[in-house]
Amino acid sequence: MLTPVMGGGLQQTTNYRVVLPFYVFASISFLVATALLLLHTDIAQLHYFNPHTLAITHIMALGWGTMIIFGASHQLLPVLVEGKLDSTLLAYLTFILMATGIPFLVVGFYIFHTGWVLETGAVLVNAGVILYVINVFRSSFKSKTRSVHSWYMIIASMWLFSTTFFGLLLVCNFNENILPGNSVSYLSIHAHLGIAGWFLLLVIGVGSRLIPMFLISKYTNNKTLWWILGLINAGLASFIIFKILEISAAYYYISLILVLSAIVLFGRHCIKAYKVRIRKNVDEQMKTSLLSVIQMLLPFIALITVLAFLPADSHPNIALLYGFCIFFGWITAIILGMTFKTLPFIVWNKVYHKKAHAGKTPAPKELFNEKVYNSMLVVYLSGFGLFIVGIIFMNQLILKSGAAALFTTAVLYVFNTGKTLLHQPKKI
């Protein structure tokens, strides 16, 4: 299978059979997560360490965010490393292990079965992640060249393993006491290993390649991208050190400023790419992806507001607000945008690549319904905003309205992904 790259050439990519199962699993996970959110809006009035919040968080982080990243990265890894995917077998096994382990993990949290259910899920997820990391490393280091984008993937995959392995330790710690403290005291480290180390690095590494590509912009600045990579890693490492050493929370500003500086630089990178784009008409999918860059700032606004202006524990739901802005905010927004830039092309290649010279074929964007996509985007933004207001004011009616809109977003997303995946070749 071939995909377009900067400069008008073609790049060998991964077989669609490897990639598409991840998209299917992710779309179902998004639907389940929003359904659970609608059923349990009362989590806004509870401590973040409760079964329903943990279940929703992990299905969003693993089932939604990570699985769709796995699918997209298996497809795009050859482009980023300028080589090919090392092993399709490892990719298939990664899917099987993750698709089996995530339900165990989510159900384990939901019913809070801290024994074999959670442990089985954690072990299977770690096994899947290990195979993914091996594939990334082998693919990257077999390539003759390693761009800054490939280093983002390599380092992000290492942080992902750190996240899931530490999560396994926390799960085992419920019953075995293998860590000095209780599992709750380590949750912020576990969360930020995944948020900054995995999601943020991966999104910026891939986004800095795809956003200019889809805008048809030749802008690139590797020096800036190296700075961003360094700042995020320095911010995450410093936070972990401060947390472990139990240093005053005032020092967290150092970590915060480092990561925030990286996001500002990434935003500047995207703006410059946008300004010199060749394609003047920007479609809704790219607008959604660019919106996600702005949404990256919302969690920091929440944190800075609390640290600077509010007494400790004055708002018990700040952790929920912070996590919601991340998982239902910029991570979801960039997925909603990039899904319908990448998935239609993958399916189009599957259906039409042997027929492209035999006559007229539909454009990839014709494989999904743009009106449904636009409606999904409006409903998503409404639901996202309403739920934030509901968290702040602890109003169940507003929370239910926001959650219902997000569930509707997931329904529309599943409809459009299904329409794309089930596309049948037209007579040509």
Order of alpha helices (4+ residues) and beta strands (2+ residues): beta-beta-alpha-alpha-alpha-alpha-alpha-alpha-alpha-alpha-alpha-alpha-alpha-alpha-alpha-alpha-alpha-alpha
